[in-house]
Amino acid sequence: MQYLKDLQDGEINQLLTLGEDLKAQLQDFERQEIVTKASFVEGLRAILQSHLHQTRLVLPIELRPRSVAETFYALENLIKTYIAVEQATMATLPMRAEMILNDQYSYKALVDDLVEANALAIAERKNILPKTREEGESKYTLEQINEVLHQSNEYAGVGSFANALEAIEQLERMIADFDKYHILVIDRPTIQNNKAFAFFRLNRLNEALHCIDKLLANYEDFALGHHTRAEILDALVRYEEAIESMDQAIALENTPDKVAFRESLLKKISG
C-alpha cells in the first residue's frame, strides 16, 4: 500500500500503522495458540452478527481476555467503517470468513483489505487521490466480481483446477475493467498465487513459475507466494532453489507446514 503512504496524510498513516499493529498482535496470539484460525473466524462472525442486529459485540469466551478483546474491538471498528463505505461488503465478509477456514484467505489479507478500504475513503473525502480514473461505470459490479472469486475458490477446493483457472482469468478481466473506473480493494496477491497454483496442479509448470515470479516481483513479502514457488520448483526438480524459496517463506511466516515442506526438500537432496 505504498501509494497510500505516498499521500503523506497523517490520518491515513495512523490507520496504516494500526493495521500493521493489528496483524502483529494477531500473529503473536496465533503463535501463543491464544487465537486459532477457527476462533478468529468465530470472532469475525460475532462482529458481523453484532452489526447486522445492531447489538453490542459479545465475543466468544476464548476471545475475552483483555488484550485479545481489544484487538477484536479494533477490528470491529475497521469492519463497521468498511461496511459504511461499501454496503456490498456485508455480503462478502461471510464468504471471506469461509475462505479463511479453508486456507484460501488469511487474517492478514483481511486486515490489509479493511485498512486499504478505510484509507481510500479518507483519501476520497479529502480529495487527495491522483485523478487517474476514467469517467463512467464498469460493466461489472463488486458483487459479480466477488461471486467469480468465490467460484474460483470453490473449484480449487474440489480439485477442479481447469475450471478454477478459467474463473481466475475471467476474474482478471473483470478486475481490469473495474479498475478503469473505481478503486477496487481485493486480495490481488492471493488471486495471482491461486492462478500460479492452478497452473502447477495442471502440470503447466513453466507457466506456473512465470506467474509466481511475476507476483513476487511486486509482492516480495508475500509468504504464501514463496511457498507456492517452492512447490513449483520442487516439481521441476530444482530442489536447491526450492529450499531458498522456502527459507524466504519461513522468514516471513514461520509455520509448521512450511518447516515440514522444507525438511522434505532437504531429504530429496540428501537422498
C-alpha positions in Angstrom: 0.0 0.0 0.0 2.9 2.3 -0.8 0.6 4.5 -2.9 -1.3 5.4 0.3 1.8 6.1 2.2 2.9 8.4 -0.6 -0.1 10.6 0.0 1.6 11.7 3.3 -1.6 12.1 5.2 -1.4 11.9 8.9 -4.8 10.3 9.4 -4.1 7.7 6.7 -0.6 6.9 8.1 -2.2 6.4 11.5 -4.6 3.9 10.0 -1.8 2.1 8.2 0.1 1.8 11.5 -3.0 0.4 13.2 -3.2 -2.2 10.5 0.4 -3.3 11.0 -0.1 -3.4 14.8 -3.3 -5.5 14.4 -1.5 -8.0 12.2 1.4 -8.2 14.6 -0.9 -8.8 17.6 -2.9 -11.5 15.8 0.2 -13.2 14.7 1.5 -13.1 18.3 -1.8 -14.5 19.6 -1.7 -17.3 16.9 1.9 -18.1 17.9 0.9 -18.5 21.5 -2.1 -20.5 20.5 -4.4 -18.0 22.1 -6.2 -17.3 18.9 -6.7 -20.1 16.3 -8.0 -19.8 12.8 -11.3 -21.2 13.9 -11.6 -18.8 16.9 -10.6 -15.8 14.7 -13.5 -16.7 12.3 -15.9 -17.0 15.3 -14.8 -13.6 16.4 -15.3 -12.2 12.9 -18.8 -13.8 12.7 -19.7 -12.3 16.1 -18.7 -8.8 14.8 -20.9 -9.3 11.7 -23.9 -10.5 13.8 -23.5 -7.5 16.1 -23.5 -5.2 13.2 -26.5 -6.9 11.5 -28.6 -6.9 14.6 -27.3 -3.5 15.9 -26.3 -5.0 19.2 -23.3 -4.8 21.4 -20.4 -7.1 20.4 -20.3 -10.3 22.5 -17.1 -12.2 21.8 -16.7 -15.9 22.2 -15.3 -16.8 25.7 -11.8 -17.7 24.4 -11.5 -14.2 22.9 -12.5 -12.3 26.0 -9.1 -11.8 27.7 -8.5 -8.1 27.7 -5.6 -7.9 25.2 -7.4 -10.2 22.7 -10.7 -8.4 23.1 -9.1 -5.0 22.5 -7.7 -6.4 19.2 -11.1 -7.6 18.1 -12.8 -4.3 19.1 -10.3 -2.5 16.9 -11.1 -5.0 14.1 -14.8 -4.3 14.7 -14.3 -0.6 14.2 -12.5 -1.2 10.9 -15.3 -3.5 9.7 -18.0 -1.1 10.6 -16.4 1.7 8.7 -15.7 -0.6 5.8 -19.4 -1.6 5.6 -20.4 2.1 5.8 -18.2 2.8 2.9 -19.3 -0.1 0.7 -22.6 -1.8 1.7 -21.9 -4.8 -0.6 -19.1 -5.9 1.7 -21.6 -7.0 4.2 -22.4 -9.9 1.8 -18.7 -10.7 1.1 -17.3 -10.8 4.6 -19.0 -14.1 5.5 -17.6 -15.6 2.3 -14.1 -14.3 3.4 -14.6 -16.0 6.7 -15.2 -19.3 5.0 -12.1 -18.7 2.8 -10.0 -18.2 6.0 -11.2 -21.5 7.3 -10.3 -23.2 4.0 -6.9 -21.6 3.9 -7.9 -19.6 0.8 -7.5 -16.3 2.6 -5.8 -15.0 5.8 -6.5 -12.7 8.6 -3.5 -10.6 7.4 -5.1 -10.2 4.0 -8.4 -9.3 5.6 -6.8 -6.6 7.8 -5.0 -5.2 4.8 -8.2 -5.0 2.8 -10.0 -3.3 5.6 -7.3 -0.8 6.2 -6.9 -0.1 2.5 -10.7 0.5 2.0 -10.9 2.8 5.0 -7.8 4.7 3.9 -9.2 5.2 0.5 -12.4 6.5 2.0 -10.3 9.1 3.9 -8.4 10.0 0.8 -11.5 10.4 -1.3 -13.1 12.6 1.4 -10.1 14.8 1.5 -9.8 14.7 -2.3 -6.1 13.8 -2.3 -6.1 10.8 -4.6 -4.5 11.2 -8.0 -7.0 11.7 -10.8 -6.3 8.6 -12.9 -9.8 7.1 -13.3 -12.0 7.3 -16.4 -15.5 8.7 -16.3 -18.2 6.1 -16.5 -19.1 2.8 -14.9 -17.6 -0.7 -15.1 -19.5 -3.5 -16.9 -19.2 -5.4 -13.6 -20.4 -4.9 -10.1 -18.5 -5.6 -6.9 -21.0 -8.4 -6.2 -20.3 -10.0 -9.6 -16.5 -9.8 -9.0 -16.8 -11.4 -5.6 -19.1 -14.1 -6.9 -16.5 -15.2 -9.6 -13.8 -15.0 -6.9 -15.9 -17.3 -4.8 -16.4 -19.7 -7.7 -12.7 -19.9 -8.4 -12.1 -20.9 -4.8 -14.9 -23.4 -4.9 -13.5 -25.1 -8.0 -10.0 -25.2 -6.4 -11.4 -26.6 -3.2 -12.8 -29.6 -5.1 -9.7 -30.1 -7.2 -11.2 -28.8 -10.5 -8.2 -26.6 -11.4 -9.0 -26.2 -15.0 -12.3 -24.6 -14.0 -10.6 -22.6 -11.3 -8.1 -21.3 -13.8 -10.8 -20.3 -16.2 -12.7 -18.5 -13.4 -9.5 -16.7 -12.3 -8.8 -15.5 -15.9 -12.4 -14.2 -16.1 -11.9 -12.5 -12.7 -8.8 -10.8 -14.0 -10.7 -9.4 -17.0 -13.4 -8.2 -14.6 -10.9 -6.5 -12.3 -9.1 -4.8 -15.2 -12.4 -3.3 -16.3 -13.5 -2.3 -12.8 -10.1 -0.7 -12.2 -10.7 1.8 -15.0 -13.5 3.5 -13.1 -13.1 2.6 -9.5 -10.5 1.8 -6.8 -11.1 -1.9 -6.1 -9.9 -3.4 -2.8 -9.4 -7.0 -3.4 -6.7 -9.6 -2.4 -4.7 -9.4 -5.6 -1.6 -11.4 -4.4 -3.8 -14.3 -3.4 -5.6 -14.3 -6.7 -2.3 -14.3 -8.6 -1.0 -17.0 -6.3 -4.1 -19.2 -6.9 -3.6 -18.8 -10.6 0.0 -20.0 -10.3 -1.1 -22.9 -8.1 -3.8 -23.8 -10.7 -1.1 -23.9 -13.4 1.0 -26.0 -11.1 -1.7 -28.5 -10.4 -2.4 -28.8 -14.1 1.3 -29.6 -14.6 1.8 -26.4 -16.6 5.0 -25.8 -14.6 6.7 -23.2 -16.7 3.6 -21.0 -16.8 3.2 -21.6 -13.1 6.7 -20.4 -12.4 6.3 -17.4 -14.7 3.1 -16.5 -12.9 4.5 -16.7 -9.4 7.7 -14.9 -10.3 5.6 -12.0 -11.7 3.7 -12.0 -8.4 6.8 -11.9 -6.2 8.3 -9.2 -8.3 5.5 -6.9 -7.0 4.9 -8.6 -3.6 8.2 -9.8 -2.3 7.0 -10.1 1.3 4.1 -12.5 0.4 5.0 -15.6 2.3 2.4 -17.8 0.5 3.8 -16.9 -2.8 7.3 -18.1 -1.8 5.8 -21.3 -0.6 4.0 -21.8 -3.9 7.2 -21.1 -5.8 9.0 -23.7 -3.8 6.3 -26.3 -4.7 6.7 -25.4 -8.4 10.5 -25.7 -8.2 10.2 -29.0 -6.4 8.1 -30.3 -9.3 10.7 -29.0 -11.7 13.4 -31.0 -9.7 15.2 -27.7 -8.8 15.5 -28.6 -5.1 18.2 -26.1 -4.1 16.1 -23.2 -5.5 13.0 -24.6 -3.8 14.8 -24.6 -0.4 15.8 -20.9 -1.0 12.2 -20.1 -1.6 11.1 -21.9 1.5 13.7 -20.1 3.5 12.1 -16.8 2.4 8.6 -18.1 3.1 9.7 -19.2 6.6 11.5 -15.9 7.3 8.2 -14.1 6.6 5.8 -16.6 8.2 7.2 -19.4 10.3 4.6 -22.2 10.4 4.8 -25.9 10.9 3.7 -26.8 7.4 6.4 -24.6 5.8 9.1 -26.1 8.1 7.9 -29.7 7.2 8.0 -29.0 3.5 11.5 -27.6 3.7 12.6 -30.7 5.6 11.1 -32.9 2.8 13.1 -30.9 0.3 16.3 -31.5 2.3 15.7 -35.2 2.3 15.4 -35.2 -1.5 18.8 -33.6 -1.8 20.4 -35.9 0.7 18.9 -38.9 -1.0 
